[in-house]
Amino acid sequence: MGIIDKGDKRRGEFLKLVYVYTPARIRERRLASSRGWRAGERLRRESSQIPLRKKRRLAEVIIDNSKSEDHTKEQVDNLLARVLERVATAESRTRRNARRSRAAGSHFCKENGNRR
């Protein structure tokens, strides 16, 4: 079961849902070359999955895989840089909030002289 299939509860575990787009004629050619699939095998397998148009609609990011490998790699590298920046920002915010919490909770209580 994929992460966007009906009933899958894992969707919230991911930062981004990425759809890698390749036109059907290119998918067919690549699968015949790389996996030895005969004509129709790709279509048979895809027909048992959620339609590609729905996957594309649900995706937050679309990678165009219809051109060169370098073109696709550049898009993936850019996406990775954005995701890593988001993670770094979130971690920085978490550390800053933890420091604030410790600072706010480390004063003495006037009533009993204990640290809070």
CNS distance restraints for C-alpha pairs under 8 A (distance, minus, plus):
assign (resid   1 and name CA) (resid   5 and name CA) 6.23 0.50 0.50
assign (resid   1 and name CA) (resid   8 and name CA) 7.67 0.50 0.50
assign (resid   2 and name CA) (resid   8 and name CA) 7.58 0.50 0.50
assign (resid   3 and name CA) (resid   8 and name CA) 5.98 0.50 0.50
assign (resid   3 and name CA) (resid   9 and name CA) 7.94 0.50 0.50
assign (resid   3 and name CA) (resid  10 and name CA) 6.37 0.50 0.50
assign (resid   3 and name CA) (resid  11 and name CA) 5.94 0.50 0.50
assign (resid   4 and name CA) (resid   8 and name CA) 6.49 0.50 0.50
assign (resid   4 and name CA) (resid  11 and name CA) 6.90 0.50 0.50
assign (resid   4 and name CA) (resid  55 and name CA) 7.55 0.50 0.50
assign (resid   5 and name CA) (resid  50 and name CA) 6.92 0.50 0.50
assign (resid  10 and name CA) (resid  14 and name CA) 7.67 0.50 0.50
assign (resid  15 and name CA) (resid  83 and name CA) 7.72 0.50 0.50
assign (resid  16 and name CA) (resid  59 and name CA) 7.73 0.50 0.50
assign (resid  16 and name CA) (resid  60 and name CA) 6.13 0.50 0.50
assign (resid  16 and name CA) (resid  61 and name CA) 7.13 0.50 0.50
assign (resid  17 and name CA) (resid  58 and name CA) 7.60 0.50 0.50
assign (resid  17 and name CA) (resid  59 and name CA) 5.00 0.50 0.50
assign (resid  17 and name CA) (resid  60 and name CA) 5.45 0.50 0.50
assign (resid  17 and name CA) (resid  61 and name CA) 6.48 0.50 0.50
assign (resid  18 and name CA) (resid  59 and name CA) 5.37 0.50 0.50
assign (resid  18 and name CA) (resid  60 and name CA) 6.15 0.50 0.50
assign (resid  18 and name CA) (resid  61 and name CA) 4.80 0.50 0.50
assign (resid  18 and name CA) (resid  62 and name CA) 5.76 0.50 0.50
assign (resid  18 and name CA) (resid  63 and name CA) 7.16 0.50 0.50
assign (resid  19 and name CA) (resid  55 and name CA) 6.83 0.50 0.50
assign (resid  19 and name CA) (resid  56 and name CA) 5.79 0.50 0.50
assign (resid  19 and name CA) (resid  59 and name CA) 5.66 0.50 0.50
assign (resid  19 and name CA) (resid  60 and name CA) 7.90 0.50 0.50
assign (resid  19 and name CA) (resid  61 and name CA) 6.29 0.50 0.50
assign (resid  19 and name CA) (resid  62 and name CA) 4.83 0.50 0.50
assign (resid  19 and name CA) (resid  63 and name CA) 6.15 0.50 0.50
assign (resid  20 and name CA) (resid  62 and name CA) 5.79 0.50 0.50
assign (resid  20 and name CA) (resid  63 and name CA) 4.61 0.50 0.50
assign (resid  20 and name CA) (resid  64 and name CA) 6.06 0.50 0.50
assign (resid  20 and name CA) (resid  65 and name CA) 6.19 0.50 0.50
assign (resid  21 and name CA) (resid  56 and name CA) 7.97 0.50 0.50
assign (resid  21 and name CA) (resid  62 and name CA) 6.76 0.50 0.50
assign (resid  21 and name CA) (resid  63 and name CA) 5.94 0.50 0.50
assign (resid  21 and name CA) (resid  64 and name CA) 5.04 0.50 0.50
assign (resid  21 and name CA) (resid  65 and name CA) 5.46 0.50 0.50
assign (resid  21 and name CA) (resid  66 and name CA) 6.97 0.50 0.50
assign (resid  22 and name CA) (resid  26 and name CA) 6.45 0.50 0.50
assign (resid  22 and name CA) (resid  27 and name CA) 6.15 0.50 0.50
assign (resid  22 and name CA) (resid  64 and name CA) 6.56 0.50 0.50
assign (resid  22 and name CA) (resid  65 and name CA) 5.06 0.50 0.50
assign (resid  22 and name CA) (resid  66 and name CA) 4.87 0.50 0.50
assign (resid  23 and name CA) (resid  27 and name CA) 6.26 0.50 0.50
assign (resid  23 and name CA) (resid  66 and name CA) 6.43 0.50 0.50
assign (resid  24 and name CA) (resid  28 and name CA) 6.01 0.50 0.50
assign (resid  25 and name CA) (resid  29 and name CA) 6.27 0.50 0.50
assign (resid  26 and name CA) (resid  30 and name CA) 6.02 0.50 0.50
assign (resid  26 and name CA) (resid  66 and name CA) 7.11 0.50 0.50
assign (resid  27 and name CA) (resid  31 and name CA) 5.99 0.50 0.50
assign (resid  27 and name CA) (resid  42 and name CA) 7.90 0.50 0.50
assign (resid  28 and name CA) (resid  32 and name CA) 6.17 0.50 0.50
assign (resid  28 and name CA) (resid  39 and name CA) 7.36 0.50 0.50
assign (resid  28 and name CA) (resid  42 and name CA) 6.53 0.50 0.50
assign (resid  29 and name CA) (resid  33 and name CA) 6.22 0.50 0.50
assign (resid  30 and name CA) (resid  34 and name CA) 5.89 0.50 0.50
assign (resid  31 and name CA) (resid  35 and name CA) 5.31 0.50 0.50
assign (resid  31 and name CA) (resid  36 and name CA) 6.51 0.50 0.50
assign (resid  31 and name CA) (resid  37 and name CA) 5.84 0.50 0.50
assign (resid  31 and name CA) (resid  42 and name CA) 7.54 0.50 0.50
assign (resid  32 and name CA) (resid  36 and name CA) 4.45 0.50 0.50
assign (resid  32 and name CA) (resid  37 and name CA) 4.49 0.50 0.50
assign (resid  32 and name CA) (resid  38 and name CA) 6.22 0.50 0.50
assign (resid  32 and name CA) (resid  39 and name CA) 7.68 0.50 0.50
assign (resid  33 and name CA) (resid  37 and name CA) 7.65 0.50 0.50
assign (resid  37 and name CA) (resid  41 and name CA) 6.02 0.50 0.50
assign (resid  37 and name CA) (resid  42 and name CA) 7.37 0.50 0.50
assign (resid  40 and name CA) (resid  44 and name CA) 6.05 0.50 0.50
assign (resid  41 and name CA) (resid  45 and name CA) 6.23 0.50 0.50
assign (resid  42 and name CA) (resid  46 and name CA) 6.03 0.50 0.50
assign (resid  43 and name CA) (resid  47 and name CA) 5.95 0.50 0.50
assign (resid  44 and name CA) (resid  48 and name CA) 6.90 0.50 0.50
assign (resid  45 and name CA) (resid  49 and name CA) 7.07 0.50 0.50
assign (resid  46 and name CA) (resid  50 and name CA) 7.75 0.50 0.50
assign (resid  46 and name CA) (resid  51 and name CA) 7.42 0.50 0.50
assign (resid  47 and name CA) (resid  51 and name CA) 7.19 0.50 0.50
assign (resid  50 and name CA) (resid  54 and name CA) 6.84 0.50 0.50
assign (resid  50 and name CA) (resid  55 and name CA) 6.92 0.50 0.50
assign (resid  51 and name CA) (resid  55 and name CA) 6.53 0.50 0.50
assign (resid  52 and name CA) (resid  56 and name CA) 6.06 0.50 0.50
assign (resid  53 and name CA) (resid  57 and name CA) 6.11 0.50 0.50
assign (resid  54 and name CA) (resid  58 and name CA) 6.18 0.50 0.50
assign (resid  55 and name CA) (resid  59 and name CA) 6.21 0.50 0.50
assign (resid  56 and name CA) (resid  62 and name CA) 7.23 0.50 0.50
assign (resid  63 and name CA) (resid  72 and name CA) 6.91 0.50 0.50
assign (resid  63 and name CA) (resid  75 and name CA) 6.43 0.50 0.50
assign (resid  63 and name CA) (resid  76 and name CA) 7.27 0.50 0.50
assign (resid  64 and name CA) (resid  72 and name CA) 6.40 0.50 0.50
assign (resid  64 and name CA) (resid  75 and name CA) 7.85 0.50 0.50
assign (resid  65 and name CA) (resid  69 and name CA) 7.56 0.50 0.50
assign (resid  65 and name CA) (resid  71 and name CA) 7.68 0.50 0.50
assign (resid  65 and name CA) (resid  72 and name CA) 5.45 0.50 0.50
assign (resid  67 and name CA) (resid  71 and name CA) 6.34 0.50 0.50
assign (resid  67 and name CA) (resid  72 and name CA) 7.17 0.50 0.50
assign (resid  68 and name CA) (resid  72 and name CA) 6.51 0.50 0.50
assign (resid  69 and name CA) (resid  73 and name CA) 6.05 0.50 0.50
assign (resid  70 and name CA) (resid  74 and name CA) 6.07 0.50 0.50
assign (resid  71 and name CA) (resid  75 and name CA) 6.55 0.50 0.50
assign (resid  72 and name CA) (resid  76 and name CA) 6.29 0.50 0.50
assign (resid  73 and name CA) (resid  77 and name CA) 6.00 0.50 0.50
assign (resid  74 and name CA) (resid  78 and name CA) 6.17 0.50 0.50
assign (resid  75 and name CA) (resid  79 and name CA) 6.19 0.50 0.50
assign (resid  76 and name CA) (resid  80 and name CA) 6.05 0.50 0.50
assign (resid  77 and name CA) (resid  81 and name CA) 6.17 0.50 0.50
assign (resid  78 and name CA) (resid  82 and name CA) 6.36 0.50 0.50
assign (resid  79 and name CA) (resid  83 and name CA) 6.20 0.50 0.50
assign (resid  80 and name CA) (resid  84 and name CA) 6.02 0.50 0.50
assign (resid  81 and name CA) (resid  85 and name CA) 6.10 0.50 0.50
assign (resid  82 and name CA) (resid  86 and name CA) 6.22 0.50 0.50
assign (resid  83 and name CA) (resid  87 and name CA) 6.22 0.50 0.50
assign (resid  84 and name CA) (resid  88 and name CA) 6.06 0.50 0.50
assign (resid  85 and name CA) (resid  89 and name CA) 6.10 0.50 0.50
assign (resid  86 and name CA) (resid  90 and name CA) 6.19 0.50 0.50
assign (resid  87 and name CA) (resid  91 and name CA) 6.12 0.50 0.50
assign (resid  88 and name CA) (resid  92 and name CA) 6.08 0.50 0.50
assign (resid  89 and name CA) (resid  93 and name CA) 6.17 0.50 0.50
assign (resid  90 and name CA) (resid  94 and name CA) 6.16 0.50 0.50
assign (resid  91 and name CA) (resid  95 and name CA) 6.22 0.50 0.50
assign (resid  92 and name CA) (resid  96 and name CA) 6.14 0.50 0.50
assign (resid  93 and name CA) (resid  97 and name CA) 6.11 0.50 0.50
assign (resid  94 and name CA) (resid  98 and name CA) 6.13 0.50 0.50
assign (resid  95 and name CA) (resid  99 and name CA) 6.24 0.50 0.50
assign (resid  96 and name CA) (resid 100 and name CA) 6.31 0.50 0.50
assign (resid  97 and name CA) (resid 101 and name CA) 6.11 0.50 0.50
assign (resid  98 and name CA) (resid 102 and name CA) 6.19 0.50 0.50
assign (resid  99 and name CA) (resid 103 and name CA) 6.07 0.50 0.50
assign (resid 100 and name CA) (resid 104 and name CA) 6.01 0.50 0.50
assign (resid 101 and name CA) (resid 105 and name CA) 6.06 0.50 0.50
assign (resid 102 and name CA) (resid 106 and name CA) 5.99 0.50 0.50
assign (resid 103 and name CA) (resid 107 and name CA) 7.59 0.50 0.50
assign (resid 105 and name CA) (resid 115 and name CA) 7.84 0.50 0.50
assign (resid 105 and name CA) (resid 116 and name CA) 5.36 0.50 0.50
assign (resid 106 and name CA) (resid 115 and name CA) 6.09 0.50 0.50
assign (resid 106 and name CA) (resid 116 and name CA) 5.68 0.50 0.50
assign (resid 107 and name CA) (resid 115 and name CA) 5.76 0.50 0.50
assign (resid 107 and name CA) (resid 116 and name CA) 6.06 0.50 0.50
assign (resid 108 and name CA) (resid 113 and name CA) 5.74 0.50 0.50
assign (resid 108 and name CA) (resid 114 and name CA) 5.56 0.50 0.50
assign (resid 108 and name CA) (resid 115 and name CA) 4.47 0.50 0.50
assign (resid 108 and name CA) (resid 116 and name CA) 6.15 0.50 0.50
assign (resid 109 and name CA) (resid 113 and name CA) 5.22 0.50 0.50
assign (resid 109 and name CA) (resid 114 and name CA) 5.51 0.50 0.50
assign (resid 109 and name CA) (resid 115 and name CA) 6.05 0.50 0.50
assign (resid 109 and name CA) (resid 116 and name CA) 6.45 0.50 0.50
assign (resid 110 and name CA) (resid 114 and name CA) 7.95 0.50 0.50
